[in-house]
């Protein structure tokens, strides 16, 4: 299956300042921060998830609200600087002189623009069930773009993300697996009955669980 572009919106401080008479926009995509429910699962970004994209020198763009017709900066020209730290991916944008760049700066000054979004392809992830909560950990990503955005929705009151359908299916499988394992544990706690129906039911549940794991 071809990789599918995913997008996430993260509420974070977006700072505007001047350096050498040039405007700069700064922000950060944090590591190890558990998201709100994304439709059956939560998600966190592992430290190092962006490292390969940066080392390979990918031409990553900064856009306004994900609009490809409103570019702000890009890594290939040195106007977009991305740096991984222990806490997250630091973003520094030196915006161009286009009219929408000036609009972005004004919305930051007014406080209406208060977060970053990023587009990526997942190359490696891990799924787990943590106390009944399905969690996806993003380990390695092909980063495509970052965008200052209005009202980013990585919070409980509003969710607006673009998630690959196969990620949704994986979340369902992990939720189902947890239910099957709980059912299996309950069966094993029962005492065997004389007609051996316990053993038959146990083997059937074990087979169901094995099939589920093999399909993942």
TAJO-V154952 format. One record per backbone hydrogen bond with DSSP energy under -1.0 kcal/mol. CO is the residue of the C=O (numbers start at 1). NH is the residue of the N-H. If there is no record, write none. Layout:
co=CO nh=NH
co=CO nh=NH
This chain:
co=6 nh=120
co=7 nh=162
co=8 nh=118
co=10 nh=116
co=15 nh=26
co=17 nh=24
co=19 nh=22
co=22 nh=19
co=24 nh=17
co=25 nh=93
co=26 nh=15
co=27 nh=91
co=29 nh=89
co=41 nh=38
co=42 nh=136
co=43 nh=35
co=44 nh=138
co=45 nh=32
co=46 nh=49
co=49 nh=141
co=50 nh=54
co=51 nh=55
co=52 nh=56
co=53 nh=58
co=58 nh=60
co=60 nh=75
co=61 nh=146
co=62 nh=72
co=62 nh=73
co=64 nh=67
co=67 nh=70
co=70 nh=64
co=72 nh=96
co=73 nh=62
co=74 nh=79
co=74 nh=80
co=75 nh=78
co=79 nh=94
co=81 nh=92
co=83 nh=90
co=87 nh=31
co=88 nh=85
co=89 nh=29
co=90 nh=83
co=91 nh=27
co=92 nh=81
co=93 nh=25
co=98 nh=102
co=99 nh=103
co=100 nh=104
co=101 nh=105
co=102 nh=106
co=103 nh=107
co=104 nh=108
co=105 nh=109
co=106 nh=110
co=107 nh=112
co=107 nh=113
co=114 nh=12
co=115 nh=149
co=116 nh=10
co=117 nh=147
co=118 nh=8
co=119 nh=144
co=119 nh=145
co=120 nh=6
co=121 nh=142
co=124 nh=139
co=124 nh=140
co=126 nh=137
co=128 nh=135
co=130 nh=133
co=133 nh=130
co=134 nh=42
co=135 nh=128
co=136 nh=44
co=137 nh=126
co=138 nh=46
co=140 nh=123
co=140 nh=124
co=142 nh=121
co=144 nh=61
co=145 nh=119
co=146 nh=63
co=147 nh=117
co=148 nh=65
co=155 nh=158
co=158 nh=155
co=162 nh=7
co=164 nh=167
co=164 nh=168
co=165 nh=169
co=166 nh=170
co=167 nh=171
co=168 nh=172
co=169 nh=173
co=170 nh=174
co=171 nh=175
co=172 nh=176
co=173 nh=177
co=174 nh=178
co=175 nh=179
co=176 nh=180
co=177 nh=181
co=178 nh=182
co=179 nh=183
co=180 nh=184
co=181 nh=185
co=182 nh=186
co=183 nh=187
co=184 nh=188
co=185 nh=189
co=187 nh=190
co=193 nh=196
co=196 nh=200
co=197 nh=201
co=198 nh=202
co=199 nh=203
co=200 nh=204
co=201 nh=205
co=202 nh=206
co=203 nh=207
co=204 nh=208
co=205 nh=209
co=206 nh=210
co=207 nh=211
co=208 nh=212
co=209 nh=213
co=210 nh=214
co=211 nh=215
co=213 nh=216
